[in-house]
Amino acid sequence: MTFTLTTPLYYVNDRPHIGSVYTTLAVDTLARFKRLRGEKVMFITGCDEHGQKIQRTAELASLEPQQHCDTISDAYAATWAAWGISNDRFIRTTDPRHKLLVAQFFERVQAKGDIVEGRQQGWYCVACEEYKDDAASATAPDCPIHQRPLEWRDELNLFFRLSRYQAEIEALISQADFIRPASRRHEVENFVQGGLKDFSISRINLPWGIPVPGHGEHTFYVWFDALLGYITALLEPDDPADLDVALARGWPAQLHVIGKDILRFHAVYWPAMCMSAGIEPPQAVFGHGFLTREGQKMGKSLGNSLDPMRLLDICGADAVRWYLLRDIQFGDDGDIQQQRLLDLVNNDLANTIGNLLNRTIAMARKWFEGVPNPLQLPDSQHPLALGAAAASAQLDDHYGQLAFQRAAQDVLQLAIAANGYLSERAPWTAIKDPAKQEQVAEDIYAVLETTRLVGVLLAALLPDLSARLLAQLGLPPASDWQGQLHWGQLLPGQPLEEPTPILQRLELEEPL
């Protein structure tokens, strides 16, 4: 069975920002965990490329919409490649096959009797591509998210009869694991309890969109089109543009990971659309929080945005991954603080883990010319072995809950325990006594084996650093957590190369 998980399809009004990097790093970590567990994974990301906002952005730049989309989508693909994202698919909603699948999906929904024509009136935010129902009684209101004036709309649209699915959606969102975290589920429950209303799925006089079959000047509302990108992405390169073929490749998605601002579309509208088309809805939606910087909302107007590529160049992927996944409880809002980033990366990675590796290899080389080969290897009841087993036992729960913070803390605690064990045993003193050489050999082997397990446990969180750590122990990158998490796999007597730092300390003199 394929485990299908997705980021949002990022809207190409602008280049990638730190928020989209945060989402994508989290999904990448979960995808890597699943693969290490031996599961077949379909990790989908990509770009949402239609709608009025895109058309206007292109016009302001004196570009055709397709030219603009090509530029920004290429920037997303290049950014994910630079950050080492392991996505299996990158879908663009301007893909010709996607347009055909949208038409097929629409025909199923229309055949169900769930498409009607009606007049749409209300205040509309072009930036959100959404009508703001709570602004209905206001005069010339602003969007609460973008702080820009809303536009009044009054036009004939096609509507999806969402109201028909009140009971089904209530039942779906009542499932404990469908919407996570729990705080997000309560938000959606409150919205649904207010009564579901039919929503517009088309626009007129908007050429930058997918035409609605049989409906003249109508083009699909961007959200109706974009959500189907998750299904189009399942097609293999040589597959025909056929909805059933795509569905057979790995639907339903086990998990959509999104920002909390688009939760309603994924947890209410999208499942109802799937039900109408006779398709199983996604199995779970996780809405994470927003990032601020030094306590302030980030934005171009404030001049405090973080450029992902500059951040990568200055800090490296390992440092940023560790900070975002280790410091912020995924699901909550998080605040990026430069000094906190430096402290965590230097203390956790360079000092606690990096120094553990370097000094233990140095002692092993000096006293035993490599991995010690004691007469009796430390067994699975060794204190460090028990600590490693305890960390390993929590993996499925931590990653299943997207609790990356707890997974990171467990690995760090194991490294801290290994450092503490070295301090307690003081092999640099014991080695001076010939009668204690065998005990020193056992101790150094136990710490090196614990360090190996730290490297394996880091493979989903920090794949590059994990590979560098394991390479210094003469081992390939972690690939199988079913076997590589067992105690005692480090080969006694194996030569070790001279250690090098697995991560340089971060020293930043200027703001990021």
C-alpha positions in Angstrom: 0.0 0.0 0.0 1.3 3.5 -0.9 1.4 6.1 1.8 0.5 9.3 0.0 1.2 12.6 1.7 1.2 16.1 0.5 2.3 19.7 1.1 -0.1 22.3 -0.2 0.3 23.2 -3.9 1.9 26.5 -3.3 0.4 29.6 -5.0 2.8 31.1 -7.5 2.0 34.8 -6.7 5.6 35.0 -5.4 8.8 33.0 -4.8 9.1 30.5 -1.9 9.2 31.9 1.6 10.2 30.5 5.0 6.7 29.4 5.7 6.6 27.2 2.6 10.0 25.8 3.5 8.8 25.0 7.0 5.8 23.0 5.7 7.9 21.2 3.1 10.7 20.3 5.5 8.2 18.8 7.9 6.5 16.6 5.2 10.0 15.6 3.9 10.9 14.4 7.4 7.7 12.3 7.6 8.3 10.9 4.2 11.8 9.9 5.1 10.6 8.3 8.3 8.1 6.2 6.4 10.7 5.1 3.8 13.1 4.1 6.6 10.3 2.0 8.1 10.1 0.2 4.8 6.8 1.8 3.5 6.2 2.8 -0.1 5.8 6.6 -0.1 4.3 9.1 -2.6 5.4 12.5 -1.4 3.6 15.2 -3.5 4.3 18.9 -3.7 3.9 21.4 -6.5 2.4 24.7 -7.5 -1.1 26.1 -7.9 -1.0 28.4 -11.0 -4.4 29.7 -11.9 -6.7 32.5 -10.7 -7.1 36.3 -10.8 -4.2 37.0 -8.4 -1.8 35.3 -10.8 -3.2 37.1 -13.8 -2.9 40.5 -12.1 0.6 39.7 -10.8 1.7 38.8 -14.3 0.2 41.9 -15.8 2.0 44.1 -13.3 5.3 42.5 -14.5 4.3 42.9 -18.2 4.4 39.1 -18.5 2.0 36.5 -19.9 0.5 34.5 -17.0 2.2 31.3 -18.3 5.6 33.0 -18.3 5.1 34.2 -14.8 4.0 30.7 -13.7 7.0 29.1 -15.4 9.4 31.4 -13.6 7.9 31.0 -10.1 7.3 27.2 -10.4 10.9 26.8 -11.5 12.0 28.7 -8.4 10.0 26.3 -6.2 11.5 23.3 -7.9 15.0 24.7 -7.6 14.5 25.6 -4.0 13.3 22.1 -3.0 16.3 20.6 -4.9 18.7 22.9 -3.1 17.2 22.0 0.3 17.4 18.3 -0.5 13.6 17.7 -0.4 12.8 14.1 -1.3 9.5 14.7 -3.1 8.3 12.0 -5.5 6.1 14.3 -7.6 6.1 18.0 -8.4 2.7 18.9 -10.0 1.8 22.1 -11.7 -1.8 22.9 -12.3 -1.1 24.2 -15.8 -0.1 20.6 -16.7 -2.3 19.6 -19.7 -3.2 16.3 -18.1 -4.4 18.1 -15.0 -6.9 20.2 -17.1 -8.3 17.0 -18.5 -8.7 15.4 -15.0 -10.4 18.5 -13.7 -13.0 18.2 -16.5 -13.6 14.5 -15.8 -14.0 15.2 -12.1 -16.4 18.1 -12.8 -18.5 15.9 -15.0 -18.9 13.3 -12.2 -20.0 16.0 -9.8 -22.4 17.5 -12.3 -23.9 14.1 -13.1 -24.6 13.8 -9.3 -26.7 16.9 -9.5 -24.4 18.9 -7.3 -23.7 21.8 -9.7 -26.2 24.6 -10.0 -26.1 28.2 -11.3 -26.6 31.1 -9.0 -25.6 34.7 -8.3 -22.6 35.3 -6.1 -22.5 38.6 -4.2 -20.1 39.6 -1.6 -16.7 41.0 -0.6 -13.8 39.2 -2.2 -10.1 39.0 -1.4 -8.1 38.5 -4.6 -5.0 37.6 -2.5 -6.9 34.9 -0.6 -9.0 34.0 -3.7 -11.9 33.8 -1.3 -15.2 35.5 -0.4 -15.2 36.9 3.1 -18.6 36.1 4.6 -17.8 37.9 7.9 -17.4 41.1 5.9 -21.0 41.0 4.5 -22.3 43.9 6.6 -19.2 46.1 6.3 -18.7 49.0 4.0 -15.4 48.8 2.0 -13.8 46.4 4.4 -10.3 45.1 4.4 -9.0 41.5 4.3 -8.0 40.6 7.9 -5.1 38.5 6.6 -3.7 40.8 3.9 -4.8 44.1 5.2 -6.0 45.2 1.8 -9.4 46.4 0.6 -11.8 43.7 -0.4 -13.5 43.9 -3.8 -17.3 43.8 -4.2 -18.4 41.0 -6.6 -21.8 40.4 -8.1 -21.9 37.8 -10.9 -23.4 34.6 -12.1 -21.4 31.6 -11.1 -21.7 27.8 -10.9 -22.1 26.6 -7.4 -21.2 23.3 -5.7 -24.0 22.1 -3.5 -22.0 21.8 -0.3 -25.1 22.1 1.8 -26.1 18.6 0.7 -23.1 17.1 2.6 -23.7 18.6 6.0 -24.3 15.3 7.7 -21.4 13.5 5.9 -18.9 16.3 6.8 -20.1 16.4 10.4 -19.4 12.7 10.6 -16.0 13.0 9.0 -14.7 15.8 11.1 -15.9 14.1 14.3 -13.3 11.4 13.7 -10.5 12.1 16.2 -7.7 11.7 13.7 -9.1 13.4 10.7 -8.2 17.0 11.6 -5.1 17.5 13.7 -4.1 19.1 16.0 -7.2 19.0 18.2 -7.4 22.8 18.3 -7.8 22.9 14.5 -10.6 20.3 14.7 -12.6 22.5 17.1 -12.3 25.5 14.7 -13.7 23.4 11.8 -16.4 22.0 14.0 -17.6 25.5 14.9 -17.6 26.5 11.2 -19.6 23.4 10.1 -22.1 23.7 13.0 -23.0 27.1 11.5 -24.5 25.3 8.5 -22.7 24.5 5.2 -23.5 26.8 2.3 -23.1 26.1 -1.4 -20.0 27.7 -2.7 -19.0 29.2 -6.1 -16.7 27.0 -8.2 -16.5 29.2 -11.3 -15.7 32.7 -12.4 -16.6 34.6 -15.6 -14.5 37.0 -17.6 -11.4 35.5 -16.0 -9.4 33.9 -18.9 -6.5 32.6 -16.7 -8.2 29.5 -15.6 -9.4 26.1 -16.8 -12.5 26.3 -18.9 -15.7 24.7 -17.4 -16.9 22.1 -19.9 -20.2 23.2 -21.5 -20.5 26.5 -19.7 -19.3 29.2 -22.0 -17.2 31.9 -20.5 -16.9 30.2 -17.1 -13.4 29.1 -15.8 -13.0 27.1 -12.7 -12.5 28.8 -9.4 -8.9 28.3 -8.4 -9.6 26.1 -5.3 -11.8 23.7 -7.3 -9.0 23.2 -9.8 -6.0 23.2 -7.4 -7.2 20.6 -4.9 -7.4 18.1 -7.8 -3.7 18.5 -8.3 -3.2 16.0 -5.5 -4.8 13.4 -7.7 -3.2 14.4 -11.0 0.2 14.2 -9.3 -0.3 10.4 -8.9 -0.1 9.8 -12.6 3.0 8.1 -13.9 4.8 10.0 -16.7 3.5 7.6 -19.4 -0.1 7.3 -17.9 -3.0 8.7 -19.9 -4.9 11.6 -18.5 -7.5 9.4 -16.9 -9.0 10.0 -13.4 -9.4 6.4 -12.6 -5.9 5.6 -13.5 -4.6 8.4 -11.2 -6.8 7.2 -8.3 -5.5 3.7 -8.6 -1.9 5.0 -8.2 -2.3 5.9 -4.5 -5.5 7.5 -3.5 -6.8 8.4 -1.0 -4.1 10.5 0.4 -3.2 9.5 3.9 -2.3 13.0 4.9 -2.5 16.6 3.7 -0.1 18.9 5.7 -1.1 22.6 5.3 -1.0 26.0 6.9 -3.9 26.6 9.2 -5.2 29.4 6.9 -6.4 27.0 4.3 -7.8 24.3 6.6 -11.4 24.9 5.6 -10.7 24.2 2.0 -9.0 20.9 2.8 -11.1 19.7 5.7 -14.6 20.6 4.4 -14.8 21.6 0.7 -12.4 19.1 -0.6 -13.8 16.0 1.2 -17.4 17.0 0.1 -16.2 17.4 -3.5 -14.6 13.9 -3.4 -17.8 12.4 -1.9 -19.9 14.0 -4.7 -17.5 12.5 -7.4 -17.8 9.0 -5.8 -14.2 9.2 -4.6 -12.9 8.4 -1.1 -11.9 11.6 0.8 -8.4 12.1 2.2 -7.8 10.3 5.5 -6.3 13.1 7.5 -5.5 16.8 7.4 -2.9 18.5 9.6 -3.0 22.3 9.9 0.2 23.7 11.3 0.7 27.2 12.8 2.4 30.3 11.4 6.0 31.5 11.8 6.9 35.0 13.1 10.4 36.5 13.4 11.7 37.9 16.7 8.0 38.3 17.8 6.8 40.1 14.7 4.8 39.0 11.7 7.1 38.6 8.7 6.4 40.6 5.5 8.0 42.6 2.7 6.5 45.8 4.1 8.2 45.3 7.4 11.5 44.4 5.7 11.9 41.3 7.9 11.3 38.4 5.5 13.7 35.5 5.5 15.0 34.5 2.1 15.1 30.7 2.1 18.1 30.5 -0.3 20.1 33.1 1.7 19.2 31.2 4.9 20.4 28.0 3.3 23.6 29.6 2.1 24.5 31.1 5.5 23.3 28.3 7.9 23.0 25.1 5.8 20.1 22.8 5.7 21.0 20.8 8.8 21.0 23.8 11.0 17.7 25.1 9.8 16.0 21.7 9.8 17.2 21.1 13.4 16.0 24.5 14.6 12.6 24.4 13.0 11.8 20.8 13.9 13.5 20.8 17.3 12.4 24.1 18.7 8.8 24.5 17.5 6.0 22.1 18.4 4.6 21.3 15.0 1.0 22.5 14.9 1.6 25.5 17.1 2.7 29.0 16.0 6.5 29.5 16.2 8.8 32.4 16.5 12.2 32.4 14.7 14.8 33.9 16.9 18.4 34.2 15.6 20.2 33.8 18.9 18.0 30.8 19.8 18.9 29.2 16.4 22.6 29.7 17.1 22.4 28.3 20.6 20.5 25.2 19.6 22.6 24.4 16.6 25.9 24.9 18.3 25.0 23.3 21.6 23.0 20.3 20.2 24.7 19.5 17.0 28.2 20.9 17.1 28.9 20.3 20.8 26.7 17.5 22.1 26.5 15.2 19.0 29.5 16.4 17.1 31.9 16.4 20.0 30.6 13.0 21.2 31.6 11.5 17.8 34.9 13.3 17.5 36.3 12.6 20.9 35.2 9.0 21.0 36.7 8.2 17.6 39.9 10.0 18.7 40.1 7.7 21.8 39.3 4.6 19.8 42.0 5.4 17.2 44.6 6.3 19.9 44.1 3.3 22.1 42.6 0.6 19.9 43.5 1.6 16.3 39.8 1.7 15.5 36.5 0.2 16.9 37.5 -1.7 20.1 37.2 -5.5 20.1 36.7 -6.4 23.7 36.4 -10.1 24.8 32.8 -9.4 25.7 30.7 -6.9 23.8 28.2 -4.8 25.8 24.9 -6.5 25.5 21.3 -5.2 25.1 21.0 -4.6 28.9 23.8 -2.1 28.9 22.5 1.3 30.2 23.1 3.0 26.8 21.5 0.1 24.9 18.4 0.5 27.1 18.3 4.2 26.4 18.6 3.6 22.7 15.8 1.0 22.8 13.6 3.5 24.7 14.2 6.2 22.0 13.5 3.7 19.2 10.3 2.5 20.9 8.8 6.0 20.7 9.5 6.6 17.0 6.2 5.4 15.6 4.2 7.4 18.1 6.2 10.6 17.7 6.2 10.6 13.9 2.6 9.3 13.7 1.6 12.5 15.7 4.0 14.7 13.6 5.7 15.4 16.9 9.1 16.1 15.4 10.1 18.1 18.4 9.8 15.1 20.7 11.6 12.8 18.2 14.5 15.3 18.1 14.7 15.7 21.8 14.8 11.9 22.2 17.8 11.6 19.9 19.5 14.5 21.7 18.9 12.9 25.1 20.6 9.7 23.9 23.7 11.7 22.8 23.6 13.5 26.2 23.5 10.2 28.0 26.5 8.9 26.0 28.5 12.0 26.9 27.5 11.6 30.5 28.5 7.9 30.4 32.0 8.9 29.1 32.3 11.5 31.9 31.3 9.0 34.5 33.6 6.2 33.2 36.5 8.6 32.6 38.3 6.3 30.1 41.2 8.8 29.8 42.0 8.0 33.4 41.2 4.2 33.4 43.3 3.5 30.3 46.4 4.3 32.4 45.8 1.1 34.4 46.7 -2.0 32.3 44.1 -4.0 34.3 41.3 -1.7 33.1 42.0 -1.8 29.4 39.3 -4.4 28.7 36.8 -2.3 30.6 37.8 0.8 28.6 37.4 -1.2 25.4 33.8 -2.2 26.4 33.0 1.4 27.3 34.4 2.9 24.1 32.6 0.3 22.0 29.3 1.1 23.9 29.7 4.8 23.2 30.6 4.4 19.6 27.6 2.0 19.1 25.3 4.6 20.8 26.7 7.3 18.5 25.9 5.0 15.5 22.4 4.8 16.8 22.2 8.5 17.2 23.2 8.8 13.5 20.5 6.3 12.5 17.9 8.0 14.5 18.8 11.4 12.9 18.3 10.1 9.4 14.7 11.4 9.0 15.3 14.7 10.7 18.8 15.5 9.4 19.6 13.2 6.5 22.8 14.9 5.5 24.3 15.2 9.0 23.2 11.6 9.7 25.1 10.4 6.6 28.2 12.3 7.5 28.2 11.0 11.1 27.7 7.4 9.9 30.4 7.8 7.3 32.9 8.6 10.0 32.1 5.3 11.6 32.7 3.6 8.2 29.0 3.0 7.6 26.7 3.8 4.7 23.7 6.2 5.2 20.8 4.8 7.2 18.3 3.0 5.0 16.4 0.4 7.1 15.1 1.2 10.6 13.8 -2.3 10.9 17.3 -3.7 11.2 19.7 -0.8 11.8 18.2 0.2 15.2 19.2 -3.0 16.8 22.0 -2.8 19.3 25.4 -4.2 18.6 25.8 -3.8 14.9 29.0 -1.8 14.9 31.8 -4.1 13.7 34.5 -4.7 16.3 38.0 -4.1 15.1 36.9 -1.9 12.2 39.5 0.8 11.3 38.3 4.4 11.8 39.5 7.5 9.9 40.6 10.6 11.7 37.5 12.5 12.8 36.4 15.8 11.4 33.6 18.1 12.6 30.2 17.0 11.2 28.9 20.5 11.6 30.8 23.8 11.9 29.7 26.1 14.7 27.5 28.9 13.4 28.8 32.4 14.0 26.6 35.1 12.7 27.6 38.7 13.1 24.7 40.2 11.1 20.9 39.5 11.2 19.8 36.8 8.8 
